[in-house]
Amino acid sequence: MMNNIILFVTCLALASSALAADETETEFHYVTGAYADPSKWSSVKKEWKICGVGKRQSPVNLSPKVARLVHNSTALIQTYYKPVEATLKNRGYDIMVSWQEDAGKLVINNTDYKLVQSHWHAPSEHFLNGQRLAMELHMVHKSADGHLAVIGVLLREGEPNAFISRIMDKINSIADILHGEASIGKIDPREFGWDLTKFYEYRGSLTTPPCTEDVIWTIVNKVGTVSRQQIDILVDARRAGYEANARPAQPLYKRMVYLNDQSTPSASALN
């Protein structure tokens, strides 16, 4: 009798996970041991195999110990943003801001990457000095030939985040609506509140399936803040195994990580 009960509960849990995946129109989860958790992504679909065997996977642990220090390479990365109408969307596994028109671009080594969308992960996906923080903002950019560049901003629990405060009511309005959308008016991407005075840069992958290894990651070194209420609201807006939507840190292998410090004069400038 007990074995039958255990079998029933197990089957019910698997069925619930599968149903949740169908409801969110995705086939991956984050809860350890659940259907298609991060350790199983590579076996869910053959197109996702690189999630398990890739050598340039993201996120990673970032620290000065693993990075090569670079000074004042301002010509290598620049941003050009402008305010345009934006929409907030509940994708089930995250809350996303998208722009209806051209909101600007990120330029890396003379290549333009158009800003596509921004979203949050809680807790953070990248680790800083071995520590996982409360939240991480991703600003996703794409070049004309389909290559990706993502700016990551780490947030620790503390004072409210000004941008999230501005759209708090809109987040609440779509929290219980899968694929729910709300107009948030004109948004200047610079309102997210960060600067590129000092940042990490490395080559990696998408942090969700298919884990494509075609991403230039720029992680801002200066950590921002987000309140506990804001964290709870963004987490509560996700359902069915996506409440903690952060992939575990991946091995760095032999990749080079750069720590660009644009606040310190370069050696050539001092001579």
C-alpha positions as CSV (number, residue, x, y, z in Angstrom):
1,M,0.0,0.0,0.0
2,M,2.8,2.4,1.0
3,N,4.7,1.7,-2.3
4,N,1.5,2.5,-4.3
5,I,1.1,5.8,-2.5
6,I,4.8,6.7,-3.2
7,L,4.3,5.8,-6.8
8,F,1.2,7.9,-7.1
9,V,2.8,10.9,-5.5
10,T,5.8,10.6,-7.8
11,C,3.7,10.3,-10.9
12,L,1.6,13.3,-9.8
13,A,4.7,15.4,-9.3
14,L,6.0,14.5,-12.7
15,A,2.7,15.2,-14.3
16,S,2.5,18.5,-12.6
17,S,5.9,19.5,-13.8
18,A,5.1,18.5,-17.3
19,L,1.8,20.5,-17.2
20,A,3.6,23.5,-15.8
21,A,6.1,23.3,-18.7
22,D,3.1,23.2,-21.2
23,E,1.4,26.1,-19.5
24,T,4.5,28.3,-19.8
25,E,5.3,27.0,-23.3
26,T,8.8,26.2,-22.3
27,E,10.5,22.9,-21.6
28,F,13.0,23.8,-18.9
29,H,12.8,24.4,-15.1
30,Y,15.1,25.6,-12.3
31,V,13.9,23.6,-9.3
32,T,16.6,20.9,-8.5
33,G,15.1,17.4,-9.1
34,A,12.1,18.7,-11.1
35,Y,11.3,18.0,-14.7
36,A,14.1,19.4,-16.9
37,D,16.0,21.2,-14.2
38,P,19.4,22.8,-15.2
39,S,21.3,19.5,-14.8
40,K,18.9,17.9,-17.4
41,W,18.7,20.7,-20.0
42,S,21.2,19.0,-22.3
43,S,19.1,15.8,-22.5
44,V,15.6,17.4,-23.0
45,K,16.3,18.2,-26.7
46,K,19.2,17.3,-29.0
47,E,19.4,21.0,-29.9
48,W,20.2,21.7,-26.2
49,K,23.1,19.3,-26.0
50,I,25.6,22.1,-25.7
51,C,24.1,23.1,-22.3
52,G,25.9,20.0,-20.9
53,V,29.0,19.7,-23.1
54,G,29.8,23.3,-24.0
55,K,33.1,24.8,-22.8
56,R,31.9,28.4,-23.0
57,Q,28.7,28.3,-20.8
58,S,27.3,31.0,-18.7
59,P,27.0,32.2,-16.0
60,V,30.3,32.1,-14.2
61,N,32.0,33.3,-11.1
62,L,33.7,36.7,-11.6
63,S,36.5,38.1,-9.5
64,P,39.8,40.1,-10.0
65,K,41.6,36.8,-9.3
66,V,40.4,35.3,-12.6
67,A,40.4,38.4,-14.7
68,R,43.1,40.2,-16.7
69,L,43.0,44.0,-15.8
70,V,42.6,46.3,-18.8
71,H,42.7,50.1,-18.5
72,N,40.7,52.7,-20.5
73,S,39.5,50.8,-23.5
74,T,36.6,53.2,-24.0
75,A,36.9,52.8,-27.8
76,L,36.0,49.1,-27.4
77,I,32.5,49.5,-25.9
78,Q,30.1,52.4,-26.1
79,T,26.3,52.8,-25.6
80,Y,23.9,55.0,-27.6
81,Y,20.3,54.8,-26.1
82,K,17.2,56.9,-26.5
83,P,13.7,56.9,-24.9
84,V,10.9,55.1,-26.9
85,E,7.6,53.4,-26.0
86,A,8.1,50.2,-24.1
87,T,6.0,47.2,-23.0
88,L,6.3,45.0,-19.9
89,K,5.6,41.3,-20.5
90,N,5.2,38.3,-18.1
91,R,6.9,35.4,-20.0
92,G,6.2,33.0,-17.1
93,Y,9.9,32.4,-16.5
94,D,10.8,36.1,-16.2
95,I,9.5,39.7,-16.5
96,M,10.7,41.4,-19.7
97,V,10.8,45.0,-20.9
98,S,10.8,45.3,-24.7
99,W,10.9,48.4,-26.9
100,Q,8.4,49.0,-29.7
101,E,10.9,51.0,-31.8
102,D,14.7,51.5,-32.0
103,A,15.8,52.2,-28.4
104,G,19.5,52.4,-29.3
105,K,22.5,50.2,-29.4
106,L,25.7,48.9,-27.8
107,V,28.9,49.2,-29.9
108,I,31.7,46.7,-29.3
109,N,34.8,46.8,-31.4
110,N,33.0,48.8,-34.1
111,T,30.1,46.3,-34.3
112,D,26.6,47.6,-33.6
113,Y,24.3,45.5,-31.3
114,K,20.7,46.8,-31.2
115,L,18.9,46.7,-27.9
116,V,16.2,44.0,-28.0
117,Q,14.9,43.6,-24.5
118,S,15.7,43.5,-20.8
119,H,14.7,41.1,-18.0
120,W,15.6,40.1,-14.4
121,H,16.8,37.0,-12.7
122,A,16.5,36.4,-9.0
123,P,18.8,35.5,-7.4
124,S,21.6,36.7,-9.7
125,E,23.1,34.3,-12.2
126,H,26.7,35.5,-12.2
127,F,28.6,35.3,-9.0
128,L,30.8,38.2,-7.9
129,N,33.8,37.1,-5.8
130,G,32.1,33.8,-5.1
131,Q,28.9,35.4,-3.9
132,R,25.5,35.1,-5.5
133,L,23.5,38.4,-5.1
134,A,19.8,39.1,-4.9
135,M,19.1,39.9,-8.5
136,E,20.6,40.4,-11.9
137,L,19.3,42.6,-14.8
138,H,20.1,41.5,-18.4
139,M,20.0,44.0,-21.3
140,V,20.0,41.9,-24.4
141,H,21.4,43.2,-27.7
142,K,21.7,41.7,-31.1
143,S,23.8,42.5,-34.2
144,A,22.6,42.6,-37.7
145,D,24.0,39.1,-38.3
146,G,22.4,37.6,-35.2
147,H,25.3,37.7,-32.7
148,L,24.4,38.6,-29.1
149,A,25.8,41.0,-26.5
150,V,24.4,41.2,-23.0
151,I,25.0,43.8,-20.3
152,G,24.5,42.3,-16.8
153,V,23.9,44.5,-13.7
154,L,24.1,42.8,-10.3
155,L,21.8,44.0,-7.5
156,R,22.1,43.3,-3.8
157,E,19.2,43.6,-1.3
158,G,19.0,47.1,0.1
159,E,17.4,50.4,-1.0
160,P,14.6,50.2,-3.6
161,N,15.7,50.2,-7.2
162,A,14.4,53.4,-8.8
163,F,13.4,51.9,-12.1
164,I,11.5,49.0,-10.6
165,S,9.8,51.4,-8.3
166,R,8.6,53.3,-11.4
167,I,6.9,50.2,-12.9
168,M,5.9,48.4,-9.7
169,D,2.2,48.8,-10.3
170,K,2.5,47.5,-13.9
171,I,4.4,44.4,-12.6
172,N,1.6,43.8,-10.2
173,S,-1.0,44.2,-12.9
174,I,0.4,41.3,-15.0
175,A,1.8,39.1,-12.2
176,D,-1.0,36.5,-12.5
177,I,-1.4,36.7,-16.3
178,L,0.8,34.4,-18.3
179,H,2.0,36.4,-21.4
180,G,0.2,39.4,-19.8
181,E,1.4,42.7,-21.2
182,A,1.3,46.3,-20.0
183,S,2.4,49.5,-21.7
184,I,4.9,51.4,-19.5
185,G,5.3,54.5,-21.7
186,K,8.5,56.0,-22.9
187,I,11.5,54.3,-21.3
188,D,15.1,55.4,-21.7
189,P,17.4,52.4,-21.2
190,R,19.7,54.6,-19.2
191,E,17.0,54.7,-16.5
192,F,18.1,51.2,-15.4
193,G,20.9,53.1,-13.6
194,W,24.4,51.7,-14.3
195,D,27.6,52.9,-15.9
196,L,30.5,51.3,-17.6
197,T,33.3,52.8,-15.5
198,K,34.4,49.3,-14.5
199,F,33.2,46.0,-15.9
200,Y,34.0,42.4,-16.6
201,E,33.9,41.0,-20.1
202,Y,34.1,37.5,-21.4
203,R,32.7,35.2,-24.1
204,G,29.9,32.9,-23.0
205,S,26.4,31.6,-23.7
206,L,22.8,32.1,-23.2
207,T,21.8,31.2,-19.6
208,T,18.7,29.4,-20.8
209,P,18.2,26.7,-23.4
210,P,19.4,26.3,-26.1
211,C,22.6,27.7,-24.3
212,T,24.0,29.0,-27.5
213,E,27.7,29.9,-27.1
214,D,27.5,33.2,-29.0
215,V,27.3,35.9,-26.4
216,I,29.6,38.7,-25.4
217,W,29.0,39.3,-21.7
218,T,29.6,42.7,-20.1
219,I,29.0,42.5,-16.3
220,V,29.0,45.9,-14.5
221,N,31.3,45.8,-11.5
222,K,29.4,48.3,-9.5
223,V,26.6,46.6,-7.6
224,G,23.2,48.3,-7.4
225,T,20.4,47.7,-4.9
226,V,16.9,46.3,-4.9
227,S,14.5,46.2,-2.0
228,R,13.1,43.0,-0.5
229,Q,9.6,44.0,-1.5
230,Q,10.7,44.5,-5.1
231,I,12.4,41.1,-5.1
232,D,9.3,39.4,-3.8
233,I,7.1,41.1,-6.4
234,L,9.3,40.0,-9.3
235,V,9.7,36.5,-7.9
236,D,5.9,36.2,-7.2
237,A,5.2,37.1,-10.8
238,R,6.7,33.9,-11.9
239,R,5.1,30.5,-11.4
240,A,5.6,26.7,-11.7
241,G,9.3,26.2,-11.1
242,Y,10.5,29.6,-12.3
243,E,10.4,31.5,-9.0
244,A,14.2,31.2,-8.7
245,N,15.2,31.6,-12.3
246,A,19.0,31.5,-12.0
247,R,21.1,28.9,-13.6
248,P,24.0,27.5,-11.5
249,A,27.5,28.8,-12.2
250,Q,29.3,27.0,-15.0
251,P,33.0,26.1,-15.3
252,L,35.2,28.8,-16.7
253,Y,37.6,26.3,-18.3
254,K,40.4,28.2,-20.2
255,R,38.4,31.3,-21.1
256,M,39.9,34.7,-20.7
257,V,38.0,37.2,-18.5
258,Y,38.8,40.9,-18.7
259,L,38.3,43.5,-16.0
260,N,38.1,46.9,-17.7
261,D,38.8,49.8,-15.4
262,Q,38.1,53.1,-17.1
263,S,38.5,55.1,-13.9
264,T,42.2,54.6,-13.6
265,P,44.7,56.4,-16.0
266,S,46.5,54.0,-18.3
267,A,50.2,53.6,-18.1
268,S,50.8,55.4,-21.4
269,A,48.8,58.4,-20.2
270,L,51.1,58.7,-17.1
271,N,54.2,58.9,-19.3
